[in-house]
Structure formats: structure tokens, C-alpha cells
Amino acid sequence: MNVRALYEEFPFPYQGNHGDLIAHYVAPAVTFDPPSVLDAGCGTGNLTLDMARRFPGAAVTGVDFSDASLERARELARAARVSNAEFVRQDLSEPFPPGRSAGPHRLVTSIGCIHHTPDPALCLRNIREVVASDGIFILCVYGKRGRIETELRRSLMDHVRQVTGKNNRELVALYGEIAGESALAANRLRKVPPLTLSYFAQQGLARLRAKFSTKASVSVARSTDIGDADQFVHPLVHNWGARQWLEVLESAGFVPERFLHDAGGNGWCIPERPVERLQSAELREILTSLSFKDRYEALDLLFRPLLHFILCRVATAPRPS
């Protein structure tokens, strides 16, 4: 399961994708001006650059283990003339060496990365070491129940990989063919959601150009491939429920404080005041009486979010050895 090889071949995300995540989830949760920001698992740096613009006084660092993704991030930074962002190679499964990325940072984010690592607990422990004692960590991971359809399609492609030995490029090309299969549409549990409207637009434009143009745009077609590779050809995804993510955060030395709710109004996350939205008084009473972890596991089952944004602080007591 070579995750690095996938991202060297398909650096993710492509330009323009995910741009509203910082505006809708991260920025409203940051009530201070961070002197430094770390984006752990930055990929091609879209979110890192967005944070660099929103926090112009901060030294912003994006780290990733994909050289191709980091090179693309540096190109985007130069093109956008963003001077307060730096990109550094770092495998999150290894301790951070001394330097700018090691912090400590008052704001650390990891968005859409940790669920793709072989050992999320190990990566989170390493991240914990670079968060300032008065800092916050915002983790974004997949919601298990909201991605049932996507995960079934990814599992189909993984099965094809295992029985045929097809490589990543062959699988991406194959997915482009089978995505419109009537069998998939007829048995759909929930619409496979694009991460942003721009994702949907780029997918459609790329396929139209490929169909009607003798000289299709390589960059647009490639952005479509990148999206499909990340969603449906990825060799490793931890599909965990809310409670399991909270438990692994606690084991890494974090104190999960709250889930960031669906500020974008797009249905990606558990909505604001979720218990109050329920019609059953008895269910509201039961959920209110539950522990934080048990309540959000139930809300995960009820609302089936696509993403969890979890705001954490660092534990002050020593972690068990």
C-alpha cells in the first residue's frame, strides 16, 4: 500500500480545490493571531497558502512527504507571491527534526491526511510534540458513515488492483469508464459528493473537452485524474467513526474540545446545535445524558457527515508511556 507513490504520481489537491475549508471551518475557530502555523500533510499547499493569506503576520509552514506535491506547492506560492509560507519535506510517522517546522506552533492543522497514514496514532503523537502548550490543533478526517458510497467504489477499485495487478494510472483510467455504469447508479446509497463545486466543474469540463476537442487541455484533464485518484484509487483509508477518532486523539496527548460544525451550510459536517434539531424529546434527552464521545458517535450515525473537523488542545498531564 504505497501512499507516497500515489501522491508522487498524482499530487493532490489540484489548484482551486478545498479553498473554502479554511474560510468555513478553520478561520472562525481561531480567535487569536498565531505567530506561526503548521499544516501537517499539506499536499500541494492550497490550504497552506490560504492560511498564509488569512494570517499574514504568521510564519506558515506546510509539510508533506511527497516531493512532487511540495514542488507544486512552491510553484503556487511563487505564482501567488505569498512570502510567509515555506514548504518542508516531512514524513508524519517520524519525529520532527529541529527547525522551523518543529515549532512550537500556536495553530496546527492536518486536513484530509491522517486517515491515509499507516499509523494515525503515531502521526498524531509526532504532531502533538510541535503544538504549543497554549495552542490548538484542528484535525479534519473523513466521516465513516457519510462516505459509504465513495468507500464502496474505492473498495471496488482496490479489489481490481489486487486481482489484476493494474497500476495507479490504469486504475484511474478504468474508473473514468466505470463511474457512469448503470449498476452503480441503480445501487447508489448516497450521492458521491464532490469536495467543492470547482471539483464538479473541473470534472465535467475535462470530460467534455476530452470528448469534443482533438487537443484537450492537459492540465484540466490531469486535475480530473488527480481527484479520481485521491477518492477512488487510494490504497489506504482508515474509515473510523467519531468515537474512534476521539479515542486516538486522546491517546496521542490531545484533549478534543469540540467538533467544528457545518459553518459552510453544505452538509459536509455535523450541523450546529445537532441535538436541538432532533424531533424526539426522548432521543434529545438520551443524547444529552451521554458522554462527549458517545454523543458524537450517535450524531455521526444520525447525520452521516462527510468530514469531521475536531478542535483539540494539548493535554497538560504527562501521557502514559
C-alpha positions in Angstrom: 0.0 0.0 0.0 2.3 2.8 -1.2 0.6 6.0 -0.4 3.6 8.1 -1.3 3.8 6.6 -4.8 0.2 7.7 -5.4 0.9 11.3 -4.5 4.1 11.4 -6.4 2.2 10.4 -9.5 -1.0 12.4 -8.6 -0.1 15.4 -6.4 -3.2 16.4 -4.5 -5.1 18.6 -4.3 -5.1 20.4 -7.6 -5.3 24.2 -7.6 -8.6 25.6 -6.5 -9.9 22.6 -4.6 -10.7 22.8 -0.9 -10.3 26.6 -0.8 -13.5 27.1 1.3 -12.5 24.7 4.1 -10.2 27.3 5.8 -12.9 30.0 5.4 -15.7 27.9 6.8 -14.1 25.8 9.4 -10.5 26.8 10.4 -10.6 30.6 10.4 -13.8 31.0 12.5 -12.3 28.7 15.2 -9.1 30.7 15.5 -9.7 33.6 17.9 -6.1 34.8 18.1 -3.3 35.9 15.7 -0.9 32.9 15.6 2.7 33.8 15.2 3.3 30.5 13.4 1.1 28.0 11.7 1.9 24.4 10.7 -0.1 22.5 8.1 0.7 18.8 8.6 0.2 16.9 5.4 -0.1 19.9 3.2 -0.1 18.2 -0.2 0.2 20.8 -3.0 -0.3 23.6 -0.4 -3.7 25.1 -1.4 -4.8 25.2 2.2 -1.4 26.3 3.5 -1.4 29.2 1.1 -4.9 30.1 2.1 -3.8 30.2 5.8 -0.8 32.3 4.8 -3.1 34.9 3.3 -5.5 34.9 6.3 -2.7 35.1 8.8 -0.3 37.5 7.1 1.8 38.0 10.3 2.4 34.3 10.8 5.3 32.2 9.6 3.3 29.4 7.9 4.9 26.0 7.2 3.5 23.2 5.1 5.0 19.7 5.5 4.4 16.6 3.4 6.3 13.5 2.3 5.6 13.8 -1.4 8.3 15.7 -3.3 6.0 16.2 -6.3 3.4 17.8 -4.1 5.9 20.0 -2.4 7.3 21.2 -5.6 3.8 22.1 -6.9 3.2 23.9 -3.6 6.3 26.0 -4.0 5.3 26.9 -7.6 1.9 28.0 -6.4 3.5 30.1 -3.7 5.8 31.8 -6.2 2.9 32.4 -8.6 0.7 33.9 -5.8 3.6 35.9 -4.4 3.0 34.6 -1.0 6.1 35.3 1.0 5.2 34.0 4.5 4.8 30.3 3.6 7.5 27.7 3.4 7.3 24.0 2.4 9.4 21.3 4.0 9.6 17.6 3.4 8.4 15.6 6.5 7.0 12.2 7.0 4.5 12.5 9.8 5.3 9.0 11.0 8.7 10.3 12.0 9.6 12.9 14.8 10.0 16.5 13.6 13.7 17.4 13.5 14.8 20.8 14.9 13.9 23.7 12.6 11.0 25.9 11.6 8.5 23.0 11.2 9.2 21.8 14.8 7.6 24.9 16.3 6.1 25.1 18.8 3.1 26.4 16.9 0.0 28.0 18.3 -2.0 26.8 15.3 -1.5 23.3 13.8 -3.8 21.8 11.2 -4.0 18.5 9.5 -6.7 18.4 6.9 -7.6 15.2 4.9 -4.3 13.5 5.7 -4.1 11.4 8.9 -6.8 8.9 7.7 -4.4 8.0 4.9 -1.4 7.2 7.1 -0.5 3.6 8.1 -0.4 4.5 11.9 -2.6 7.6 12.7 -1.8 7.3 16.4 1.9 7.6 15.8 1.5 10.5 13.4 -0.7 12.3 15.9 1.8 11.8 18.7 4.5 13.4 16.5 2.2 16.3 15.7 1.4 16.7 19.4 5.1 17.5 20.1 5.1 20.6 17.8 1.9 22.2 19.2 2.5 25.0 21.7 1.1 24.5 25.2 -1.4 27.3 24.6 -2.0 26.3 21.0 -4.8 24.4 19.2 -4.8 21.6 16.8 -7.5 21.2 14.2 -7.9 17.7 12.7 -10.0 17.0 9.6 -10.7 13.4 8.8 -13.3 11.5 6.7 -16.6 10.7 8.2 -17.1 7.0 8.1 -20.9 7.0 7.5 -21.1 9.8 5.0 -18.6 8.2 2.7 -20.2 4.8 2.3 -20.8 5.2 -1.4 -17.3 6.6 -2.0 -15.7 3.8 0.0 -17.6 1.1 -1.8 -16.3 2.5 -5.1 -12.8 2.7 -3.7 -13.0 -0.8 -2.4 -14.1 -2.0 -5.9 -11.0 -0.4 -7.4 -8.8 -1.8 -4.7 -10.2 -5.3 -5.4 -9.5 -4.8 -9.1 -5.9 -3.8 -8.2 -5.4 -6.9 -6.2 -6.8 -9.4 -8.7 -5.4 -7.8 -11.9 -2.2 -6.0 -10.7 -3.2 -2.8 -12.5 -1.1 0.2 -11.6 -2.5 3.6 -10.4 -2.8 5.2 -13.8 -4.5 2.1 -15.3 -7.0 2.2 -12.3 -7.7 5.9 -12.7 -8.4 5.4 -16.4 -10.7 2.4 -15.6 -12.6 4.4 -13.0 -13.3 7.1 -15.6 -15.0 4.4 -17.6 -17.0 2.7 -14.9 -18.1 5.8 -13.0 -21.1 6.1 -15.2 -22.1 2.4 -15.1 -25.9 2.0 -14.6 -25.3 -0.7 -12.0 -23.5 1.9 -9.7 -26.3 4.4 -10.2 -29.1 1.9 -9.6 -27.5 0.7 -6.3 -26.4 4.1 -5.0 -26.8 4.6 -1.3 -26.0 8.2 -1.3 -24.7 10.6 -4.0 -21.0 10.6 -4.2 -20.3 14.2 -3.3 -17.6 16.4 -4.9 -15.4 18.1 -2.3 -16.2 21.5 -3.8 -18.2 22.9 -6.7 -15.0 23.6 -8.5 -14.3 19.8 -8.4 -17.6 19.1 -10.1 -17.0 21.8 -12.7 -13.5 20.6 -13.5 -14.6 17.0 -13.8 -17.3 18.0 -16.3 -15.2 20.4 -18.3 -12.4 17.9 -18.6 -14.6 15.1 -19.9 -16.3 17.5 -22.3 -13.0 18.7 -23.7 -11.7 15.2 -24.0 -14.8 14.2 -25.9 -15.2 17.2 -28.3 -11.7 18.5 -28.6 -8.9 17.0 -30.6 -6.4 18.8 -28.4 -7.7 18.7 -24.8 -6.2 20.7 -22.1 -3.6 18.5 -20.3 -3.8 20.5 -17.1 -7.6 20.3 -16.7 -7.7 16.6 -17.7 -5.0 15.9 -15.2 -6.9 17.7 -12.4 -9.8 15.3 -13.1 -7.4 12.3 -12.8 -6.0 13.7 -9.5 -9.4 13.9 -8.0 -10.4 10.4 -9.0 -7.0 9.0 -7.8 -7.4 10.5 -4.4 -11.0 9.5 -3.9 -11.3 6.1 -5.6 -7.8 4.7 -6.2 -6.3 5.5 -2.8 -4.6 2.3 -1.4 -5.1 3.2 2.3 -8.1 4.8 4.1 -8.9 4.5 7.8 -12.7 4.7 7.9 -13.3 5.3 11.6 -16.3 6.6 13.5 -16.3 9.7 15.6 -15.6 7.9 18.9 -12.6 6.1 17.5 -11.0 9.3 16.3 -11.6 10.9 19.7 -10.0 8.0 21.4 -6.9 8.0 19.2 -6.5 11.8 19.7 -6.7 11.3 23.5 -4.1 8.5 23.3 -1.8 10.9 21.4 -1.9 13.5 24.2 -4.7 15.8 22.9 -7.8 17.0 24.6 -10.6 17.0 22.0 -12.7 20.1 22.8 -15.4 20.3 20.2 -16.4 19.3 16.7 -16.5 22.3 14.3 -20.0 22.3 12.9 -21.2 22.8 9.4 -20.4 26.5 9.0 -20.5 26.3 5.2 -24.1 25.1 5.1 -23.0 22.4 2.6 -23.9 19.3 4.7 -20.3 18.1 5.0 -20.1 18.1 8.8 -22.4 17.6 11.8 -24.6 20.7 11.8 -24.7 23.4 14.5 -26.7 22.5 17.6 -27.3 19.0 16.4 -29.2 17.6 19.4 -31.7 20.5 19.3 -32.5 19.7 15.7 -34.0 16.3 16.7 -37.8 16.0 16.9 -37.8 13.2 19.5 -37.7 14.6 23.0 -36.7 11.2 24.4 -33.8 11.0 21.9 -32.7 14.5 22.8 -32.7 13.6 26.5 -30.7 10.4 25.9 -28.1 12.2 23.8 -27.7 15.0 26.3 -27.0 12.5 29.0 -24.3 10.7 27.1 -20.5 11.3 27.4 -18.9 13.6 24.8 -17.5 10.6 22.9 -20.7 8.6 23.0 -22.9 11.6 22.0 -20.8 12.3 18.9 -20.7 8.6 17.9 -24.5 8.8 17.9 -24.6 12.0 16.0 -22.2 10.5 13.5 -24.7 7.7 12.9 -27.6 10.2 12.7 -26.2 12.9 10.4 -23.6 10.8 8.5 -21.2 13.7 7.8 -18.6 13.5 5.1 -16.0 15.1 7.3 -15.1 15.6 10.9 -13.3 18.8 12.0 -12.2 18.3 15.6 -10.6 21.2 17.6 -8.1 20.0 20.2 -5.9 21.4 22.8 -2.9 19.7 24.3 -3.1 17.6 27.5 -1.2 19.2 30.4 -0.7 15.9 32.3 2.0 13.5 31.1 0.9 10.9 28.6 1.1 7.3 29.7 4.3 5.6 28.4 
